[in-house]
Amino acid sequence: MTVCSEAEEPIFTGDTTSSPQIGRLMTLTYTVFDAAPGSLNKTSVVVSGETEALVVDAGFTRADGHRIVAEVLDSGKTLTRVVITAGDPDFYFGAEVIADAFPEATFSAPADVIEHIQHSYEGKLQAWAHLGANLPTRLVDIAELTETVLTVDDTQIEVRRGSDQLGDRAWYLFEPASRSLIGGVLLFEGLHVWTADSATPELRAEWVRVLETLEALAPAYVVAGHRVAGAPTDLTAITHTRDYLRFFEQTVTESATAEDAKAKLLAAYPDAGLVIAADLGTKVAKGEMTWG
């Protein structure tokens, strides 16, 4: 656990691989739950103030949902809202567990995220059937998120969309007071970047442009939507994702096949997790398969 006082610049050090990562920034505390590789290294964040808590993304499995519930209970705060920032199942499959534990909490997401979830839910249940009892048994009610500013005990958190082109894969949260950024599906750290949903060079170039706008915010605290456990909370997530996308573009352009491109990615990022992203992403980019 790492702490900085309200008057200091945020400083994050120490071993966080065995417990949730906690950052004290201004009047809010950010507790990051790092899911296991089997849950695609998805992060969920409990943002808490003096009396209230907000959860960002609900986890991939029922077990992940229970762990998020435990973090909220340990905080001693009242959970007011769960915000889902993308329509992929690792962002919401754990929601029903949280809803059952906190029936008064509101679940909300941008309209295009809700549309994605409703359109793909049944298919995703089939695709991830091997999760068995860890699958959700129902889709919770998710209200359309129309606000551009959320509050946790009067501290404002902005809901931002980085690009119209990227659709529901462009949402992130930013707290101006402490320059804290929750990057959602836009950011990966210590992992191969999931490109299968960004099938064209144009979409990937737009993604890079959005990353440059995130870097221009000069955030002091950054949480990637997917990361290795306990990863740094500095600009690394932004630079890693951007550099990977640029190398990915060069690699798929120069490679004759997806297998060739994948081999180059694995050689360039030998320690990166989420290898399935390199496998599927190169196949989609080379036109050897479709996704979504």
Phi and psi restraints in degrees (value plus and minus 20) as a CYANA .aco file:
   2 THR   PHI    -152.0  -112.0
   2 THR   PSI     126.6   166.6
   3 VAL   PHI    -156.6  -116.6
   3 VAL   PSI     122.9   162.9
   4 CYS   PHI    -152.4  -112.4
   4 CYS   PSI     127.6   167.6
   5 SER   PHI     -95.9   -55.9
   5 SER   PSI     146.2   186.2
   6 GLU   PHI     -85.7   -45.7
   6 GLU   PSI     -43.1    -3.1
   7 ALA   PHI    -111.1   -71.1
   7 ALA   PSI     -30.0    10.0
   8 GLU   PHI    -120.2   -80.2
   8 GLU   PSI     140.6   180.6
   9 GLU   PHI     -88.0   -48.0
   9 GLU   PSI     125.0   165.0
  10 PRO   PHI     -81.8   -41.8
  10 PRO   PSI     113.3   153.3
  11 ILE   PHI    -149.8  -109.8
  11 ILE   PSI     109.4   149.4
  12 PHE   PHI    -148.5  -108.5
  12 PHE   PSI      96.4   136.4
  13 THR   PHI    -158.8  -118.8
  13 THR   PSI     151.5   191.5
  14 GLY   PHI      80.9   120.9
  14 GLY   PSI     149.5   189.5
  15 ASP   PHI    -104.8   -64.8
  15 ASP   PSI     101.2   141.2
  16 THR   PHI    -144.3  -104.3
  16 THR   PSI      -1.0    39.0
  17 THR   PHI     -96.1   -56.1
  17 THR   PSI     -39.7     0.3
  18 SER   PHI    -126.9   -86.9
  18 SER   PSI     -19.3    20.7
  19 SER   PHI    -172.3  -132.3
  19 SER   PSI     141.0   181.0
  20 PRO   PHI     -77.9   -37.9
  20 PRO   PSI     127.9   167.9
  21 GLN   PHI    -108.8   -68.8
  21 GLN   PSI     110.7   150.7
  22 ILE   PHI    -142.0  -102.0
  22 ILE   PSI     111.3   151.3
  23 GLY   PHI    -147.4  -107.4
  23 GLY   PSI     108.2   148.2
  24 ARG   PHI    -117.7   -77.7
  24 ARG   PSI      94.2   134.2
  25 LEU   PHI    -151.2  -111.2
  25 LEU   PSI      98.1   138.1
  26 MET   PHI      32.4    72.4
  26 MET   PSI    -142.6  -102.6
  27 THR   PHI    -118.8   -78.8
  27 THR   PSI     -20.4    19.6
  28 LEU   PHI    -135.4   -95.4
  28 LEU   PSI     130.8   170.8
  29 THR   PHI    -133.9   -93.9
  29 THR   PSI     113.2   153.2
  30 TYR   PHI    -129.9   -89.9
  30 TYR   PSI      95.5   135.5
  31 THR   PHI    -130.8   -90.8
  31 THR   PSI      98.6   138.6
  32 VAL   PHI    -121.2   -81.2
  32 VAL   PSI     103.8   143.8
  33 PHE   PHI    -116.7   -76.7
  33 PHE   PSI      99.3   139.3
  34 ASP   PHI    -117.1   -77.1
  34 ASP   PSI      92.0   132.0
  35 ALA   PHI     -93.8   -53.8
  35 ALA   PSI     140.2   180.2
  36 ALA   PHI     -91.0   -51.0
  36 ALA   PSI     144.2   184.2
  37 PRO   PHI     -74.1   -34.1
  37 PRO   PSI     -53.3   -13.3
  38 GLY   PHI     -84.9   -44.9
  38 GLY   PSI     -38.7     1.3
  39 SER   PHI    -123.6   -83.6
  39 SER   PSI       5.6    45.6
  40 LEU   PHI      43.5    83.5
  40 LEU   PSI       5.6    45.6
  41 ASN   PHI      36.5    76.5
  41 ASN   PSI      12.5    52.5
  42 LYS   PHI     -94.5   -54.5
  42 LYS   PSI     119.0   159.0
  43 THR   PHI    -118.6   -78.6
  43 THR   PSI     129.9   169.9
  44 SER   PHI    -149.7  -109.7
  44 SER   PSI     128.5   168.5
  45 VAL   PHI    -146.5  -106.5
  45 VAL   PSI     109.5   149.5
  46 VAL   PHI    -119.7   -79.7
  46 VAL   PSI      93.6   133.6
  47 VAL   PHI    -121.0   -81.0
  47 VAL   PSI      97.7   137.7
  48 SER   PHI    -147.3  -107.3
  48 SER   PSI     123.9   163.9
  49 GLY   PHI    -130.6   -90.6
  49 GLY   PSI    -168.3  -128.3
  50 GLU   PHI     -89.3   -49.3
  50 GLU   PSI     -57.8   -17.8
  51 THR   PHI    -149.6  -109.6
  51 THR   PSI     -40.6    -0.6
  52 GLU   PHI    -133.2   -93.2
  52 GLU   PSI     138.3   178.3
  53 ALA   PHI    -156.6  -116.6
  53 ALA   PSI     128.8   168.8
  54 LEU   PHI    -148.0  -108.0
  54 LEU   PSI     114.5   154.5
  55 VAL   PHI    -126.2   -86.2
  55 VAL   PSI     112.0   152.0
  56 VAL   PHI    -128.0   -88.0
  56 VAL   PSI      90.5   130.5
  57 ASP   PHI      53.5    93.5
  57 ASP   PSI     118.5   158.5
  58 ALA   PHI    -126.0   -86.0
  58 ALA   PSI     -10.8    29.2
  59 GLY   PHI      66.6   106.6
  59 GLY   PSI     145.7   185.7
  60 PHE   PHI    -113.9   -73.9
  60 PHE   PSI     -54.6   -14.6
  61 THR   PHI    -142.1  -102.1
  61 THR   PSI     147.6   187.6
  62 ARG   PHI     -80.7   -40.7
  62 ARG   PSI     -58.3   -18.3
  63 ALA   PHI     -81.9   -41.9
  63 ALA   PSI     -61.9   -21.9
  64 ASP   PHI     -80.0   -40.0
  64 ASP   PSI     -62.3   -22.3
  65 GLY   PHI     -78.5   -38.5
  65 GLY   PSI     -62.5   -22.5
  66 HIS   PHI     -82.8   -42.8
  66 HIS   PSI     -58.5   -18.5
  67 ARG   PHI     -87.9   -47.9
  67 ARG   PSI     -56.6   -16.6
  68 ILE   PHI     -86.5   -46.5
  68 ILE   PSI     -61.7   -21.7
  69 VAL   PHI     -76.1   -36.1
  69 VAL   PSI     -63.9   -23.9
  70 ALA   PHI     -81.0   -41.0
  70 ALA   PSI     -59.6   -19.6
  71 GLU   PHI     -83.6   -43.6
  71 GLU   PSI     -61.4   -21.4
  72 VAL   PHI     -85.7   -45.7
  72 VAL   PSI     -65.3   -25.3
  73 LEU   PHI     -80.4   -40.4
  73 LEU   PSI     -62.7   -22.7
  74 ASP   PHI     -84.4   -44.4
  74 ASP   PSI     -48.4    -8.4
  75 SER   PHI     -89.7   -49.7
  75 SER   PSI     -44.8    -4.8
  76 GLY   PHI      54.1    94.1
  76 GLY   PSI     -10.0    30.0
  77 LYS   PHI    -118.9   -78.9
  77 LYS   PSI     145.3   185.3
  78 THR   PHI    -109.3   -69.3
  78 THR   PSI      98.9   138.9
  79 LEU   PHI     -94.9   -54.9
  79 LEU   PSI      96.5   136.5
  80 THR   PHI    -118.3   -78.3
  80 THR   PSI     -50.8   -10.8
  81 ARG   PHI    -175.8  -135.8
  81 ARG   PSI     127.8   167.8
  82 VAL   PHI    -139.2   -99.2
  82 VAL   PSI     101.8   141.8
  83 VAL   PHI    -125.0   -85.0
  83 VAL   PSI     108.8   148.8
  84 ILE   PHI    -127.8   -87.8
  84 ILE   PSI     100.2   140.2
  85 THR   PHI    -116.9   -76.9
  85 THR   PSI     -27.0    13.0
  86 ALA   PHI    -174.5  -134.5
  86 ALA   PSI     143.4   183.4
  87 GLY   PHI    -114.1   -74.1
  87 GLY   PSI     -13.3    26.7
  88 ASP   PHI     -95.3   -55.3
  88 ASP   PSI     131.2   171.2
  89 PRO   PHI     -83.4   -43.4
  89 PRO   PSI     -47.1    -7.1
  90 ASP   PHI     -91.8   -51.8
  90 ASP   PSI     -25.1    14.9
  91 PHE   PHI    -114.3   -74.3
  91 PHE   PSI     -36.3     3.7
  92 TYR   PHI    -164.8  -124.8
  92 TYR   PSI     -28.9    11.1
  93 PHE   PHI     -79.2   -39.2
  93 PHE   PSI     -48.1    -8.1
  94 GLY   PHI    -102.6   -62.6
  94 GLY   PSI     -17.4    22.6
  95 ALA   PHI     -84.5   -44.5
  95 ALA   PSI     -56.8   -16.8
  96 GLU   PHI     -84.8   -44.8
  96 GLU   PSI     -53.3   -13.3
  97 VAL   PHI     -84.2   -44.2
  97 VAL   PSI     -62.5   -22.5
  98 ILE   PHI     -86.8   -46.8
  98 ILE   PSI     -60.9   -20.9
  99 ALA   PHI     -82.8   -42.8
  99 ALA   PSI     -59.3   -19.3
 100 ASP   PHI     -86.9   -46.9
 100 ASP   PSI     -56.0   -16.0
 101 ALA   PHI     -97.3   -57.3
 101 ALA   PSI     -50.9   -10.9
 102 PHE   PHI    -151.4  -111.4
 102 PHE   PSI      54.6    94.6
 103 PRO   PHI     -84.5   -44.5
 103 PRO   PSI     -38.8     1.2
 104 GLU   PHI    -105.3   -65.3
 104 GLU   PSI     -31.5     8.5
 105 ALA   PHI     -94.4   -54.4
 105 ALA   PSI     124.8   164.8
 106 THR   PHI    -113.0   -73.0
 106 THR   PSI     115.0   155.0
 107 PHE   PHI    -123.4   -83.4
 107 PHE   PSI     109.3   149.3
 108 SER   PHI    -164.5  -124.5
 108 SER   PSI     136.1   176.1
 109 ALA   PHI    -178.4  -138.4
 109 ALA   PSI     135.0   175.0
 110 PRO   PHI     -78.6   -38.6
 110 PRO   PSI     135.7   175.7
 111 ALA   PHI     -77.7   -37.7
 111 ALA   PSI     -60.8   -20.8
 112 ASP   PHI     -91.9   -51.9
 112 ASP   PSI     -46.8    -6.8
 113 VAL   PHI     -88.6   -48.6
 113 VAL   PSI     -64.2   -24.2
 114 ILE   PHI     -80.5   -40.5
 114 ILE   PSI     -63.7   -23.7
 115 GLU   PHI     -80.1   -40.1
 115 GLU   PSI     -63.7   -23.7
 116 HIS   PHI     -80.6   -40.6
 116 HIS   PSI     -66.2   -26.2
 117 ILE   PHI     -82.0   -42.0
 117 ILE   PSI     -69.2   -29.2
 118 GLN   PHI     -85.0   -45.0
 118 GLN   PSI     -55.3   -15.3
 119 HIS   PHI     -92.2   -52.2
 119 HIS   PSI     -53.0   -13.0
 120 SER   PHI    -129.2   -89.2
 120 SER   PSI     -26.5    13.5
 121 TYR   PHI     -74.9   -34.9
 121 TYR   PSI     -72.6   -32.6
 122 GLU   PHI     -83.2   -43.2
 122 GLU   PSI     -60.7   -20.7
 123 GLY   PHI     -85.0   -45.0
 123 GLY   PSI     -57.4   -17.4
 124 LYS   PHI     -88.8   -48.8
 124 LYS   PSI     -54.8   -14.8
 125 LEU   PHI     -78.9   -38.9
 125 LEU   PSI     -62.2   -22.2
 126 GLN   PHI     -88.9   -48.9
 126 GLN   PSI     -61.2   -21.2
 127 ALA   PHI     -83.9   -43.9
 127 ALA   PSI     -52.4   -12.4
 128 TRP   PHI    -129.7   -89.7
 128 TRP   PSI       9.2    49.2
 129 ALA   PHI     -78.2   -38.2
 129 ALA   PSI     -46.3    -6.3
 130 HIS   PHI     -85.6   -45.6
 130 HIS   PSI     -32.8     7.2
 131 LEU   PHI     -90.0   -50.0
 131 LEU   PSI     -38.5     1.5
 132 GLY   PHI      37.9    77.9
 132 GLY   PSI    -142.6  -102.6
 133 ALA   PHI     -86.9   -46.9
 133 ALA   PSI     -31.1     8.9
 134 ASN   PHI    -104.4   -64.4
 134 ASN   PSI     -24.8    15.2
 135 LEU   PHI     -95.7   -55.7
 135 LEU   PSI     132.3   172.3
 136 PRO   PHI     -88.7   -48.7
 136 PRO   PSI     133.9   173.9
 137 THR   PHI    -119.7   -79.7
 137 THR   PSI     -30.7     9.3
 138 ARG   PHI    -178.1  -138.1
 138 ARG   PSI     142.3   182.3
 139 LEU   PHI    -117.6   -77.6
 139 LEU   PSI     100.6   140.6
 140 VAL   PHI     -91.4   -51.4
 140 VAL   PSI     139.1   179.1
 141 ASP   PHI     -89.6   -49.6
 141 ASP   PSI     107.2   147.2
 142 ILE   PHI    -141.6  -101.6
 142 ILE   PSI      98.5   138.5
 143 ALA   PHI    -102.8   -62.8
 143 ALA   PSI     129.0   169.0
 144 GLU   PHI     -87.4   -47.4
 144 GLU   PSI     109.5   149.5
 145 LEU   PHI    -106.9   -66.9
 145 LEU   PSI      86.1   126.1
 146 THR   PHI    -122.3   -82.3
 146 THR   PSI     -38.1     1.9
 147 GLU   PHI     -91.7   -51.7
 147 GLU   PSI     126.9   166.9
 148 THR   PHI    -119.3   -79.3
 148 THR   PSI     -28.7    11.3
 149 VAL   PHI    -155.2  -115.2
 149 VAL   PSI     106.9   146.9
 150 LEU   PHI    -124.8   -84.8
 150 LEU   PSI     139.7   179.7
 151 THR   PHI    -149.7  -109.7
 151 THR   PSI     122.1   162.1
 152 VAL   PHI    -144.7  -104.7
 152 VAL   PSI      88.4   128.4
 153 ASP   PHI      29.1    69.1
 153 ASP   PSI      29.1    69.1
 154 ASP   PHI      53.1    93.1
 154 ASP   PSI     -21.6    18.4
 155 THR   PHI    -107.2   -67.2
 155 THR   PSI     109.9   149.9
 156 GLN   PHI    -107.3   -67.3
 156 GLN   PSI     118.0   158.0
 157 ILE   PHI    -145.9  -105.9
 157 ILE   PSI     102.6   142.6
 158 GLU   PHI    -105.3   -65.3
 158 GLU   PSI     118.6   158.6
 159 VAL   PHI    -118.5   -78.5
 159 VAL   PSI      96.0   136.0
 160 ARG   PHI    -142.8  -102.8
 160 ARG   PSI     125.9   165.9
 161 ARG   PHI    -135.5   -95.5
 161 ARG   PSI      98.6   138.6
 162 GLY   PHI     -96.9   -56.9
 162 GLY   PSI     -39.3     0.7
 163 SER   PHI    -185.1  -145.1
 163 SER   PSI     119.6   159.6
 164 ASP   PHI     -95.5   -55.5
 164 ASP   PSI     -54.4   -14.4
 165 GLN   PHI     -81.2   -41.2
 165 GLN   PSI     -55.7   -15.7
 166 LEU   PHI    -103.5   -63.5
 166 LEU   PSI     -22.4    17.6
 167 GLY   PHI      40.3    80.3
 167 GLY   PSI    -151.8  -111.8
 168 ASP   PHI     -99.6   -59.6
 168 ASP   PSI     -13.5    26.5
 169 ARG   PHI    -122.5   -82.5
 169 ARG   PSI       6.7    46.7
 170 ALA   PHI    -144.8  -104.8
 170 ALA   PSI     -12.6    27.4
 171 TRP   PHI    -108.9   -68.9
 171 TRP   PSI     122.7   162.7
 172 TYR   PHI    -173.4  -133.4
 172 TYR   PSI     146.7   186.7
 173 LEU   PHI    -137.0   -97.0
 173 LEU   PSI     123.8   163.8
 174 PHE   PHI    -161.0  -121.0
 174 PHE   PSI     106.9   146.9
 175 GLU   PHI    -122.9   -82.9
 175 GLU   PSI      86.6   126.6
 176 PRO   PHI     -82.0   -42.0
 176 PRO   PSI     -55.4   -15.4
 177 ALA   PHI     -78.6   -38.6
 177 ALA   PSI     -60.8   -20.8
 178 SER   PHI    -131.4   -91.4
 178 SER   PSI     -18.0    22.0
 179 ARG   PHI      36.1    76.1
 179 ARG   PSI      28.2    68.2
 180 SER   PHI    -119.3   -79.3
 180 SER   PSI     112.7   152.7
 181 LEU   PHI    -143.3  -103.3
 181 LEU   PSI     103.1   143.1
 182 ILE   PHI    -126.3   -86.3
 182 ILE   PSI      87.0   127.0
 183 GLY   PHI    -106.1   -66.1
 183 GLY   PSI     -29.3    10.7
 184 GLY   PHI      37.6    77.6
 184 GLY   PSI    -165.7  -125.7
 185 VAL   PHI     -90.9   -50.9
 185 VAL   PSI     -28.7    11.3
 186 LEU   PHI     -93.0   -53.0
 186 LEU   PSI     -43.9    -3.9
 187 LEU   PHI    -140.9  -100.9
 187 LEU   PSI     115.0   155.0
 188 PHE   PHI    -148.5  -108.5
 188 PHE   PSI     129.1   169.1
 189 GLU   PHI    -165.1  -125.1
 189 GLU   PSI     105.2   145.2
 190 GLY   PHI      53.1    93.1
 190 GLY   PSI      -4.9    35.1
 191 LEU   PHI    -155.2  -115.2
 191 LEU   PSI     141.3   181.3
 192 HIS   PHI     -88.0   -48.0
 192 HIS   PSI     120.0   160.0
 193 VAL   PHI    -102.6   -62.6
 193 VAL   PSI     115.9   155.9
 194 TRP   PHI     -98.0   -58.0
 194 TRP   PSI      85.5   125.5
 195 THR   PHI    -128.3   -88.3
 195 THR   PSI     -22.6    17.4
 196 ALA   PHI     -80.7   -40.7
 196 ALA   PSI     -47.6    -7.6
 197 ASP   PHI    -108.0   -68.0
 197 ASP   PSI     -20.1    19.9
 198 SER   PHI    -142.5  -102.5
 198 SER   PSI      57.3    97.3
 199 ALA   PHI     -96.2   -56.2
 199 ALA   PSI     -39.7     0.3
 200 THR   PHI    -132.0   -92.0
 200 THR   PSI     136.3   176.3
 201 PRO   PHI     -78.4   -38.4
 201 PRO   PSI     -53.6   -13.6
 202 GLU   PHI     -84.9   -44.9
 202 GLU   PSI     -62.4   -22.4
 203 LEU   PHI     -86.4   -46.4
 203 LEU   PSI     -59.9   -19.9
 204 ARG   PHI     -89.0   -49.0
 204 ARG   PSI     -55.0   -15.0
 205 ALA   PHI     -86.1   -46.1
 205 ALA   PSI     -58.7   -18.7
 206 GLU   PHI     -84.9   -44.9
 206 GLU   PSI     -58.6   -18.6
 207 TRP   PHI     -79.2   -39.2
 207 TRP   PSI     -65.3   -25.3
 208 VAL   PHI     -80.6   -40.6
 208 VAL   PSI     -60.7   -20.7
 209 ARG   PHI     -80.8   -40.8
 209 ARG   PSI     -62.8   -22.8
 210 VAL   PHI     -82.5   -42.5
 210 VAL   PSI     -60.0   -20.0
 211 LEU   PHI     -81.4   -41.4
 211 LEU   PSI     -55.5   -15.5
 212 GLU   PHI     -87.0   -47.0
 212 GLU   PSI     -54.4   -14.4
 213 THR   PHI     -89.9   -49.9
 213 THR   PSI     -54.5   -14.5
 214 LEU   PHI     -85.4   -45.4
 214 LEU   PSI     -62.8   -22.8
 215 GLU   PHI     -83.0   -43.0
 215 GLU   PSI     -55.0   -15.0
 216 ALA   PHI     -86.6   -46.6
 216 ALA   PSI     -39.6     0.4
 217 LEU   PHI     -89.5   -49.5
 217 LEU   PSI     -33.6     6.4
 218 ALA   PHI      31.5    71.5
 218 ALA   PSI      33.6    73.6
 219 PRO   PHI     -86.5   -46.5
 219 PRO   PSI     124.0   164.0
 220 ALA   PHI    -112.6   -72.6
 220 ALA   PSI     -38.4     1.6
 221 TYR   PHI    -163.9  -123.9
 221 TYR   PSI     103.2   143.2
 222 VAL   PHI    -150.7  -110.7
 222 VAL   PSI     109.6   149.6
 223 VAL   PHI    -137.5   -97.5
 223 VAL   PSI     100.4   140.4
 224 ALA   PHI     -96.6   -56.6
 224 ALA   PSI     129.6   169.6
 225 GLY   PHI     -86.6   -46.6
 225 GLY   PSI     -48.8    -8.8
 226 HIS   PHI    -155.9  -115.9
 226 HIS   PSI     111.8   151.8
 227 ARG   PHI    -181.6  -141.6
 227 ARG   PSI     142.9   182.9
 228 VAL   PHI     -91.5   -51.5
 228 VAL   PSI     130.7   170.7
 229 ALA   PHI     -79.3   -39.3
 229 ALA   PSI     114.6   154.6
 230 GLY   PHI      50.5    90.5
 230 GLY   PSI       2.1    42.1
 231 ALA   PHI     -83.7   -43.7
 231 ALA   PSI     137.2   177.2
 232 PRO   PHI     -78.3   -38.3
 232 PRO   PSI     131.0   171.0
 233 THR   PHI    -129.7   -89.7
 233 THR   PSI      15.1    55.1
 234 ASP   PHI    -122.4   -82.4
 234 ASP   PSI    -172.1  -132.1
 235 LEU   PHI     -97.3   -57.3
 235 LEU   PSI     -20.6    19.4
 236 THR   PHI     -75.6   -35.6
 236 THR   PSI     -60.1   -20.1
 237 ALA   PHI     -81.3   -41.3
 237 ALA   PSI     -58.8   -18.8
 238 ILE   PHI     -89.0   -49.0
 238 ILE   PSI     -68.5   -28.5
 239 THR   PHI     -88.5   -48.5
 239 THR   PSI     -57.4   -17.4
 240 HIS   PHI     -82.3   -42.3
 240 HIS   PSI     -67.4   -27.4
 241 THR   PHI     -83.5   -43.5
 241 THR   PSI     -64.5   -24.5
 242 ARG   PHI     -83.1   -43.1
 242 ARG   PSI     -68.2   -28.2
 243 ASP   PHI     -84.9   -44.9
 243 ASP   PSI     -58.2   -18.2
 244 TYR   PHI     -83.2   -43.2
 244 TYR   PSI     -65.9   -25.9
 245 LEU   PHI     -81.9   -41.9
 245 LEU   PSI     -59.1   -19.1
 246 ARG   PHI     -86.5   -46.5
 246 ARG   PSI     -62.9   -22.9
 247 PHE   PHI     -87.2   -47.2
 247 PHE   PSI     -58.7   -18.7
 248 PHE   PHI     -78.2   -38.2
 248 PHE   PSI     -65.2   -25.2
 249 GLU   PHI     -82.5   -42.5
 249 GLU   PSI     -66.0   -26.0
 250 GLN   PHI     -81.5   -41.5
 250 GLN   PSI     -61.0   -21.0
 251 THR   PHI     -88.1   -48.1
 251 THR   PSI     -66.8   -26.8
 252 VAL   PHI     -89.3   -49.3
 252 VAL   PSI     -48.8    -8.8
 253 THR   PHI     -88.3   -48.3
 253 THR   PSI     -59.5   -19.5
 254 GLU   PHI    -106.9   -66.9
 254 GLU   PSI     -32.2     7.8
 255 SER   PHI    -116.5   -76.5
 255 SER   PSI     122.2   162.2
 256 ALA   PHI     -95.5   -55.5
 256 ALA   PSI     -53.1   -13.1
 257 THR   PHI    -155.2  -115.2
 257 THR   PSI     144.4   184.4
 258 ALA   PHI     -82.3   -42.3
 258 ALA   PSI     -57.8   -17.8
 259 GLU   PHI     -82.3   -42.3
 259 GLU   PSI     -60.5   -20.5
 260 ASP   PHI     -83.3   -43.3
 260 ASP   PSI     -64.8   -24.8
 261 ALA   PHI     -83.4   -43.4
 261 ALA   PSI     -63.3   -23.3
 262 LYS   PHI     -80.3   -40.3
 262 LYS   PSI     -64.0   -24.0
 263 ALA   PHI     -79.0   -39.0
 263 ALA   PSI     -59.9   -19.9
 264 LYS   PHI     -87.9   -47.9
 264 LYS   PSI     -59.0   -19.0
 265 LEU   PHI     -84.3   -44.3
 265 LEU   PSI     -63.5   -23.5
 266 LEU   PHI     -85.6   -45.6
 266 LEU   PSI     -54.6   -14.6
 267 ALA   PHI     -90.3   -50.3
 267 ALA   PSI     -57.4   -17.4
 268 ALA   PHI     -95.6   -55.6
 268 ALA   PSI     -49.6    -9.6
 269 TYR   PHI    -146.5  -106.5
 269 TYR   PSI      48.0    88.0
 270 PRO   PHI     -86.9   -46.9
 270 PRO   PSI     -43.9    -3.9
 271 ASP   PHI    -121.3   -81.3
 271 ASP   PSI     -19.7    20.3
 272 ALA   PHI     -93.9   -53.9
 272 ALA   PSI     119.9   159.9
 273 GLY   PHI    -106.2   -66.2
 273 GLY   PSI    -193.1  -153.1
 274 LEU   PHI      38.2    78.2
 274 LEU   PSI      29.6    69.6
 275 VAL   PHI     -81.1   -41.1
 275 VAL   PSI     -47.2    -7.2
 276 ILE   PHI     -78.0   -38.0
 276 ILE   PSI     -48.6    -8.6
 277 ALA   PHI     -85.6   -45.6
 277 ALA   PSI     -59.5   -19.5
 278 ALA   PHI     -87.8   -47.8
 278 ALA   PSI     -57.8   -17.8
 279 ASP   PHI     -85.2   -45.2
 279 ASP   PSI     -75.0   -35.0
 280 LEU   PHI     -91.2   -51.2
 280 LEU   PSI     -59.8   -19.8
 281 GLY   PHI     -80.9   -40.9
 281 GLY   PSI     -62.7   -22.7
 282 THR   PHI     -89.1   -49.1
 282 THR   PSI     -56.7   -16.7
 283 LYS   PHI     -84.5   -44.5
 283 LYS   PSI     -61.1   -21.1
 284 VAL   PHI     -87.4   -47.4
 284 VAL   PSI     -65.5   -25.5
 285 ALA   PHI     -83.5   -43.5
 285 ALA   PSI     -53.2   -13.2
 286 LYS   PHI    -108.9   -68.9
 286 LYS   PSI     -16.5    23.5
 287 GLY   PHI      54.7    94.7
 287 GLY   PSI      -0.7    39.3
 288 GLU   PHI    -109.0   -69.0
 288 GLU   PSI     -30.6     9.4
 289 MET   PHI    -179.9  -139.9
 289 MET   PSI     143.8   183.8
 290 THR   PHI    -131.6   -91.6
 290 THR   PSI     141.1   181.1
 291 TRP   PHI    -162.6  -122.6
 291 TRP   PSI     127.1   167.1
